[in-house]
């Protein structure tokens, strides 16, 4: 054996693509000391997507504090490659951040919107957004709220929708949407084609793994 190409995905909830690749490389070297190894990172739009891009392209990882899936501040990040930002939802609204508290009906993508805002403030012209590994099921309403969209209930009160309160939306006001988003190219990375609703929709298929159930609400704390 002369060469081994190592391209593992991450092992959800355990180790990253980078860590898995390093372990495989170390063990291969022990077994075949003279073998040549080529190691790259890979991701499916979930955890590790930013690292996968930065492993092959010249860029930097920007550290940002944002709201996590349940409103508490968390340490997050995104990749910046020239005028392109690579953002993974999992870094702000992901299952690893939810920990043992899985409740898709209460979780928000607000922090994803905050990552997008930070990228816009940094002058990016293109955003690559990975949708994998999320703990949420609210159609990106939280992210839109962070970007200035107002969601109003039947009493005209503004609120930040989560999965359990999407039905409370009676009006959507776009007047304060950050206009920079209209001038930004957005490319979404997703490895499924599932629709949101219905017997075979995302809610039915992926909701249970995110702890989907009824009840709950969300407020910025």
N, C-alpha and C positions, 0 to 999 in steps of 0.2 A: 504494500500500500504506500503510495507516494503523496497523496493529497486528500484532505478531508475538508469539505465545505460545510460550515456550521451556520445554520440560519434558523434558530428556534424562535417560536412565539413565546410570549410570557405565559406563566402558569398562574391563572387568575387567583388572587388572594394569597399567593405564596412567594414566588420569585419572578423578577423581571426577565425580559428577553436577554438583556445584557448579562445578568447573573447566570442564567441558564447556559448561555453560550460560553461564558468563562469556565464554568464547571465542566462542560463537555470537552472543551479544549484542554483543560488540565488533565482530565482522565485519559484523553486520547494520547497526549504526550507521554503519559506514564506507560501506556501500553505500547506505543510506537514512537520512541524518542526521536527518530529522524523524519517523522512525517511532517509535511507542510500543511499548515492549517490556514484556512481563509474564514474569518468570522464576521458576520454581519447581523444586525438586529432587524427584527421584523415585527409588525403589529397589524391589527385588523381594524384600526380606528379607535380602539380602546386604550387601556393602559399601555404605555410604552411607545405610543405613536410619535410623540415629540422626540424621544431619544432615538428612535429609528431614523427619523429625518436627519437629526444632528449628527448621527454616526457616519453619514455619507455626504452631507452638505456642510459648507462653511457657514455657521451661524452661532447664535448664543441662546442660552436658556434664561429667560427673564423670570425672576422670582416676584410674586405678587400675593398680597393677602386679600382674600375674597370671602364671600359668604359660602359656607358649605351647604350640603343638601338639606340641612335643617336649620339654617340661618346663623349658625355660629361662625365666627371667623376662623378660617383655615389657611395654612400656607399652601399656595398653589404656584403655577408656572405655565409658561407657554414658550414655544420656540420662535425666534425671530431670525429669518434668513433674508437679508437685504430688506426689501419692502414687502415681504411675505411673512405672515404670522401663522404658525402651526399650533392649533389649539385642540386639546382633547377634553371632551366633556367630563371624562373620568377624573380629571385633575381638580374639578370644582364641584361636580355633582355625581361622583362615582360611587360604586358599591363599596370600595375599600374605605372611603371616608364615612360611609354610613355605619360601618362596624357591625355590631350585633343588632343595632336598631334599624331594621329594615321595614319601611312603610312607604311604599311608592305614592300613596295618596297624600302624604304630608311633605314629600320631598320637592325641592325647587331647583330650577336651573339658573337662579338669579346670579350666582357666582360666575357662570359661564358668560353671562352678559357683561359682568365686570371685567373679565379677561378680555373680551372683545373691545370694551371701552379703553382699556389700557393700551391695547395694540393700536387702536385708532389714534390715541394721543401720541403714540410713538411714530405716527406717519405711515403706517402700512397701507398698501393699496390692494392687497389680496389676503384673504383669510382662508386657510384650509382647516376645516372643522371636523374632527373625528367624533362620531356619535356613540361609539361602543362603550360598554361598561357602566352605563348610567344607572343611578338609583331612582330615577324620576319617571313620571308618566303624565306630564302636563303639557306636552306639545311645544315646549320652549317658551311658554308664557312668562316664566320668571326671567329668562334672558331678555325677552322683549321689554319687560318692565324696567330692567336695569338700563336699557337703552333709551328709555323715555316714554315708552308706550303706556297709556293709562287704561286700566281695566276698571269698569264701573258696574256696580250691582244695580238692582232695581230701584234703590233709593238714591242713586247717583253718587254713591260713596266709592272712592277709589280703594282698590285692594290688589294684592299680589296673588293671582290664582295658583293653586296647586291642583293635583289630580282630583282631589275630593271636592273642589270648589269651582271647577270649570263651568259647571251648570249655572253658577251664579252670575256669569258674565252676561250683562244686558247691553253694554255699549263698549266700544273700543275707540279710544281717542288717540290719533296718531300725530296730533299737532306738535308735540314736544319730542318726537322721535329724533335721535341724533342724526342729522342730515348727512354726516360723513359716511354712514352705512350705505347710502344710496350710490355713493361713488366708489364703493369697494367691491371688488369681485369676491364672491364667496363660493368656495368649492367644498361640498360635504362628502365625507368618507363614511360609507355605511356598507356592511357586508350582507345586509338582508333587504328584501323588498316588501316587507310586511306593512300593510296599511295600519292606521291607528285603531279603528274600531271593528266590531263584528266578531263572529265566532273564531275566525282565523286572524284577527287583528293583533297588533302589538300588545294591547292591554290584556287580552286573553292569553296570549302565548308567553309574553315576557313578564307580565305583571307579577305572577307568583314568585319568581326568583328574586324580585325586588321587594317582597313582602307586601304586595298589593292587598288592601282591604279597605273597608269603609270607615269614615269618621276621621276627625283631625282637622287642623288648620295650620296656617303658616303666617308668621309675622317677623319682620326684621327686628332683631334684638341687638 
